[in-house]
Each structure stands twice: as C-alpha cells, then as structure tokens.
Amino acid sequence: MRLTESSSIPSQFSINRTLTRVNTRISTLGFPSFVNLPRKPTKLKDFLTNLRMNAVGNGVGERDGVIIVDHGSRRQESNLMLNEFVSMFRDETGYAIVEPAHMILFNWRHKHELEDRDYKRQFINSDGYLRERRGYGAVLRDDKGVVLAACAGCSYRSSITVHELQGNEQGLKLAQSKGYKKISLGCNSKAAIRIVLLIDDSPWDARATLQSILNSISQLEFFEIYHIFTVLATKSCSLWTFELADPSIKDAFSLCVEKGANHVIVSPFFLFPGRHWHRDIPSITAEAAKEHPGVSYIITAPLGLHKKMVDVVNDRIKHCLSHVAGDAGECDVCAGTGKCCLY
C-alpha cells in the first residue's frame, strides 16, 4: 500500500520522508549497550602481558613457575638426575621458581612382588556386551569379595572394546565416588587393557572415555589392571601396576603456587613430541590447575630439532671418544658403569 500511495508523489519526497523516519528511529533507540563496553583481554593476552611486566630473563618473571617434566623411570638414579638438571637450570637462568616432575608410570610386576599392604584395596570387575541391549557394567568389591556397589548402562556403540572401556570408566568413577584410593581393575578384554596402558591407540569414538579413565587413575594412590578370563574368572599371573614417580606434575604445580607463582610454565624434557606431549601432559596439567583457580599455565614444545642440540650431541661424542682414548675421565652419566668403552 505504501508504495502505491507514494507512486503519485515525486520520488525524492518519498525517499526523504522514509529516511527521516528511519534516522529518527535509530537516534531514539541508540546503539546496543554492548558496543560501548570495554573488551576484556583474553587469558593468553593477560598471560603474555604479565610475563613482560615481571620479566627477569627471557620472558620468565619472578611470579612465574617453571616445571621441567620427564617421562619418569623405575630407576631412582634416573629420576634423581632430573633433580640435578633442575638445580643446574635454576642456577644458570636465575629463575626463582623451578620444579621437577615425572610422568605417570605403568610397571610390569609379578603378583608375588606386591607387598601385603598393596592388597588392602578394592576390586572392580567390569564388562561390556553387544548382545540384545548393548552396554556395560561394573561391580565394586572389597578385598574379601563382598559387593560394595555396582553400576550398569546402555550405549549404542558398535564395538565391544568401546563397551569394555565404558565399563572401566564407570567402575573407576563408582570407586572414586565412594572415596576409595587403591583399586585393582579386572577386565576380560586384552584390547581394552592395552588401550588403558597406552600401548595401543583408542578407537576414535572412545577417546573421551579413555581420557576420563586416565583422569580417574591420576587421582588414585594405587592402581593395577589385569586380565580375567571370561569363563574361569581367574587372575592372570602378571599385573600392570600403576605408580607415581614423585613428584608428579600435580605436586610440582601446587609447589609452584605455594612459592608464589601466578603463572606456570610446563616444559617437557623430551626430545620429540609424542603421546605424552599431545595428550597426557595437557590432561594432567589441566587437572592440576583446577585446584588453583586464577593460575594460568602454558605447555611449551619439547626440545625437538633445536640447533643447540647439535652442539650437545657433538660434545657428548667428543668426550666419550676422549675417554676411550684415555684423555678424559668418565662423564657424570657413565661414572661407575664402565659402559663407555671400545667393544
């Protein structure tokens, strides 16, 4: 109707009248309130700004904690060597807060090697199934076999391995909800066990489930996973035992905060990136940071193909050749081992 009425009027008047109404309406309403609000700096921008303000060296400030993390080892001598490196690193850089940390270990141990105190724990039997109603289940028992709790659920996943992992996940969550810290998990799927032990990759649709399992394990004082036969339901002779090489990333993170750090820099003492750098360290660090709201963190790249690694390797080669020639003593790594010799 409006176009019909205005068709008899010269076009310039029709347009001017319409523009006047539109402009009046805009000036009356004004701009949306969010337009004039100051933009909140991102967490990364805030982190980098604080690094510049507090910097005492190459971007690391007095309120920044540095965690140097390695794989961890069953040999205590290897773990102590990281402590020595951290002390050397702290002295050379002058950084105020530097702490060592080790990754989680899975050790292969025989049943008779486990101490009696390790058996005072709770047991989980988990299972997954595909027949009829697809799903999973788990039963939690004490060390005498008395059922403490149970859980079950349905799922539409197409793989029995995924269901087995879901049973593991829910069983661990059940134990965690009861406050139990020492867990033995029996599973009749060797494939699921190998995935939990990070030997094999998980199916794409079970990655979140695996991450949840690893998060639950990281909260335990003791954990082992073993294979049980479907028919006989007997334990296998060998067990995978979960242990922490002290200090863990969580311990080191807390220690940095106690010493006054409001930013934490996690530096992997690895040569190349791998599963630990891609998955485990980010997951464990994120869990550690949850206990310290307001403390930001960053995970740096591993050593990789850094040019100075050429000098390090070359220096090591030259020293070992000098030792074999009788011109130099053993280095601190080989001292007392007799390994550095000509075969």
SVG drawing of the C-alpha trace seen along z (x, -y; Angstrom):
<svg xmlns="http://www.w3.org/2000/svg" viewBox="-2 -16 97 88">
<polyline fill="none" stroke="black" stroke-width="0.4" points="0.0,0.0 2.8,-2.4 4.4,-2.1 1.1,-2.6 0.4,-5.8 3.8,-7.2 3.8,-6.4 1.8,-9.6 4.4,-11.8 7.8,-12.8 10.3,-10.1 12.7,-12.5 10.0,-13.4 9.1,-9.8 12.7,-8.8 13.4,-11.7 10.4,-11.1 11.3,-7.4 14.9,-8.3 13.8,-10.8 11.7,-8.2 14.4,-5.6 17.0,-8.1 14.6,-9.3 14.1,-5.7 17.8,-4.9 18.5,-8.0 15.7,-7.2 16.8,-3.6 20.6,-4.3 23.3,-1.7 23.2,1.6 24.8,1.3 27.5,3.9 29.1,1.7 30.5,-0.7 31.7,1.9 35.5,2.2 36.8,5.5 38.0,7.9 41.6,9.1 41.9,12.8 43.6,15.2 46.6,15.6 47.0,11.8 46.8,11.3 49.4,14.1 51.8,12.6 51.3,9.1 52.2,10.3 55.3,12.1 56.5,8.8 55.8,6.8 57.5,9.3 60.3,10.5 63.7,11.0 65.2,13.0 63.9,14.3 60.3,13.6 60.1,15.6 59.1,13.4 59.5,13.6 55.9,14.8 56.3,17.4 56.9,21.1 58.7,23.4 58.0,27.2 60.5,29.4 58.9,32.8 60.4,36.0 59.0,39.5 60.0,40.8 61.8,44.1 61.7,47.2 65.4,46.4 65.6,43.9 69.0,42.8 67.4,41.6 64.8,39.6 67.4,38.0 69.3,36.9 66.4,34.7 66.7,33.1 70.3,32.3 69.4,30.8 66.7,28.6 69.2,27.3 71.7,26.6 68.9,24.9 67.9,22.8 71.4,21.6 72.1,20.8 68.9,19.0 68.3,17.3 64.6,18.2 63.1,18.1 60.7,21.0 61.8,24.2 60.5,27.6 61.0,31.1 58.1,33.5 57.7,37.0 55.1,38.6 52.8,41.5 54.4,44.9 53.0,48.3 55.3,51.0 55.1,54.7 55.2,56.7 54.5,60.2 51.9,61.0 54.3,62.3 56.3,59.0 53.4,57.0 53.5,56.2 50.7,57.3 49.8,53.6 49.0,53.3 46.3,55.9 44.3,53.9 42.3,52.3 39.0,52.5 38.4,54.6 36.5,53.7 35.2,56.2 34.0,54.6 32.4,55.9 30.9,54.8 28.4,56.6 26.8,56.3 24.0,58.8 20.5,57.6 20.8,54.4 24.3,53.0 26.0,51.6 28.5,52.1 28.6,52.8 31.0,52.8 30.9,54.3 32.9,52.9 34.1,55.4 36.2,55.2 39.3,57.4 37.1,60.2 34.9,60.3 31.9,58.6 30.0,56.4 30.1,52.7 28.3,51.2 27.5,51.8 26.6,49.8 25.4,50.5 24.4,48.5 23.3,48.8 25.1,47.5 24.8,47.6 28.4,48.0 29.2,50.7 32.5,52.0 32.8,54.4 36.1,52.7 34.4,49.4 31.8,51.0 34.6,52.6 36.3,49.2 33.0,47.7 32.7,50.4 36.2,49.5 35.4,45.8 32.1,46.2 33.7,48.7 36.5,46.2 34.1,43.3 32.0,45.5 35.1,46.3 36.0,42.6 32.6,41.5 33.0,43.8 36.4,42.3 38.5,45.4 42.1,44.7 43.6,48.2 42.0,50.1 42.5,53.3 40.6,53.5 39.9,56.8 38.9,56.7 38.3,59.6 39.3,57.6 43.0,57.6 42.4,54.9 40.9,52.6 43.8,53.2 46.3,52.4 44.4,49.1 44.3,48.1 48.0,48.8 48.6,46.5 50.2,49.4 47.6,49.2 45.6,46.2 41.9,46.0 39.1,46.1 38.1,42.6 34.7,42.8 36.4,43.9 38.9,41.1 36.9,39.1 36.2,42.4 40.0,43.1 40.7,39.6 38.2,40.0 39.8,43.3 43.3,41.7 41.9,38.8 40.4,41.1 43.6,43.2 45.7,40.0 43.6,39.4 44.4,42.8 47.2,43.8 47.5,47.3 46.1,48.8 46.5,52.1 44.7,53.5 44.8,57.2 43.2,59.7 40.5,62.1 39.2,64.9 35.6,64.8 34.8,68.4 37.2,69.1 37.3,65.5 40.7,66.1 43.5,63.5 46.5,63.8 49.8,64.2 51.2,60.9 49.8,57.5 50.2,54.0 50.8,51.8 50.2,48.1 52.7,46.0 53.6,42.3 57.2,41.2 57.5,38.4 57.0,35.6 54.1,35.7 53.0,32.7 50.2,32.1 52.7,31.9 55.0,29.6 52.2,27.4 51.0,27.0 54.5,26.3 55.0,23.6 51.8,21.9 52.9,22.2 56.1,20.4 54.1,17.5 53.7,18.4 50.6,17.0 51.6,18.4 53.1,21.9 55.2,22.9 55.4,26.7 58.4,27.6 58.7,31.2 62.2,32.6 61.6,34.8 63.5,34.9 60.4,35.2 56.7,34.8 54.6,37.9 51.6,39.2 52.7,37.6 53.1,34.2 49.9,34.4 47.6,35.9 48.9,36.8 50.7,33.7 47.8,31.3 45.3,33.6 47.3,33.9 48.2,30.2 44.6,29.2 43.5,31.4 46.3,29.9 45.2,26.4 41.6,27.0 42.8,26.8 44.3,23.4 41.7,21.1 43.2,17.9 46.6,19.5 47.2,19.8 49.6,22.1 51.3,22.9 52.9,26.1 56.0,25.5 57.3,27.5 59.8,30.4 63.4,29.9 62.9,31.1 65.3,30.1 66.9,27.2 70.2,26.1 71.9,26.2 71.1,29.9 73.8,30.4 76.4,29.0 75.2,31.1 75.3,34.3 78.7,33.4 80.1,32.5 79.0,35.8 80.6,37.8 83.9,36.0 84.0,36.5 83.3,40.2 86.0,40.6 88.4,38.8 87.6,41.1 88.1,44.2 91.5,42.7 92.5,42.2 92.5,38.4 89.4,37.8 87.6,39.4 84.1,40.8 81.3,38.2 78.7,37.9 76.3,40.1 78.6,43.1 80.6,42.7 81.0,46.1 79.1,48.0 82.0,48.9 79.7,48.5 81.8,46.0 84.4,48.3 85.5,49.7 83.9,53.1"/>
</svg>
